[in-house]
Amino acid sequence: MAYRILADENIERATVTYLRKLGHDVEWIRDVSELGVGSSDTAIASYATAGNRLILTQDDDFFTEMDLSQSPGVLFQKDQTLAAREVGDIVHEMSEYLDQKDVTLEYVSSNWL
């Protein structure tokens, strides 16, 4: 099952492209006219909630400074050394086991299970 994702500005374009190739509906903050680089976490969470999109980010503020119950869910890429393909494969595998509505906070790492 495919996820609807809003990729934060710190996510590589290659990751966004690869996730799209895997069938996921991905918007990248850098391409969203209502957001763009430097958007506040609150604005990002509001946009993601309105569009029913999980937030894919490397920014831990989404769960350390915000109430996760006020967001549609966060995919946190903790390991910033992962290649775009690895991130895409991990997120794609998650989507095979976890329905989007069941995601609150998931760590995107090579040992996510």
C-alpha positions as a printed Julia matrix, in Angstrom:
113×3 Matrix{Float64}:
  0.0    0.0    0.0
  1.38   3.41  -0.92
  1.88   6.25   1.53
  0.99   9.9    1.03
  4.13  11.73   2.15
  5.28  15.3    2.67
  9.09  15.26   2.5
 10.79  17.92   4.59
 13.42  20.22   3.05
 16.23  18.12   4.53
 15.21  15.03   2.54
 17.21  14.53  -0.65
 15.51  15.0   -4.02
 16.78  11.54  -4.97
 14.82  10.05  -2.07
 11.66  11.85  -3.19
 12.15  10.65  -6.77
 12.79   7.07  -5.7
  9.74   6.96  -3.42
  7.62   8.2   -6.33
  9.02   5.42  -8.52
  7.95   2.94  -5.84
  4.39   4.26  -6.15
  4.18   6.63  -3.19
  2.45  10.0   -3.5
  5.22  12.36  -2.39
  5.24  16.14  -2.18
  8.53  17.85  -1.36
  8.41  21.03   0.7
 10.81  22.72  -1.73
  8.17  22.28  -4.48
  5.09  23.28  -2.46
  4.31  26.96  -3.05
  2.46  27.27   0.28
  5.55  26.09   2.17
  9.08  26.18   0.78
 12.47  26.2    2.5
 12.41  27.62   6.02
  8.74  26.89   6.71
  7.88  26.49  10.37
  7.24  23.04  11.75
  3.73  24.15  12.65
  3.01  25.19   9.05
  4.44  21.91   7.76
  2.36  19.86  10.21
 -0.79  21.81   9.3
 -0.23  21.31   5.57
  0.5   17.59   6.08
 -2.59  17.15   8.22
 -4.83  18.92   5.7
 -3.47  16.72   2.9
 -3.41  13.52   4.98
  0.33  13.12   4.45
  2.96  11.56   6.67
  5.91  13.87   7.3
  9.26  12.39   6.23
 11.99  14.35   8.0
 15.43  14.34   9.61
 14.24  17.0   12.06
 13.42  15.62  15.51
 11.46  18.78  16.41
  8.38  17.1   14.96
  8.23  14.79  17.95
 10.3   16.54  20.64
  8.64  19.95  20.41
  5.26  19.15  18.87
  2.31  17.06  19.96
  2.31  14.01  17.69
 -1.43  13.69  18.1
 -1.7   16.96  16.18
  0.06  15.58  13.1
 -0.81  12.87  10.59
  2.32  10.9   11.55
  6.1   11.22  11.27
  8.66   9.1    9.5
 11.94  10.15  11.13
 15.13   9.45   9.18
 17.48   9.22  12.13
 20.43   7.8   10.2
 21.52  10.56   7.83
 24.14   8.33   6.22
 21.49   6.23   4.45
 21.45   6.53   0.67
 18.28   7.7   -1.06
 17.55   4.18  -2.27
 17.94   2.77   1.25
 15.52   5.35   2.69
 13.04   4.62  -0.09
 13.29   0.87   0.39
 12.8    1.19   4.16
  9.76   3.46   3.82
  8.33   1.19   1.14
  8.79  -1.87   3.36
  7.1   -0.03   6.23
  4.13   0.65   3.96
  3.74  -3.09   3.38
  3.34  -3.73   7.11
  1.88  -0.51   8.54
 -1.2    1.25   7.26
 -0.64   4.98   6.99
 -3.36   5.71   9.56
 -1.46   3.59  12.11
  1.8    5.57  11.85
  2.43   7.98  14.71
  6.24   7.95  14.8
  8.42   5.46  12.96
 12.19   5.57  12.77
 13.5    5.16   9.22
 16.62   3.09   9.85
 18.1   -0.09   8.48
 16.73  -1.99  11.5
 13.31  -0.37  11.72
 11.59  -3.62  12.71
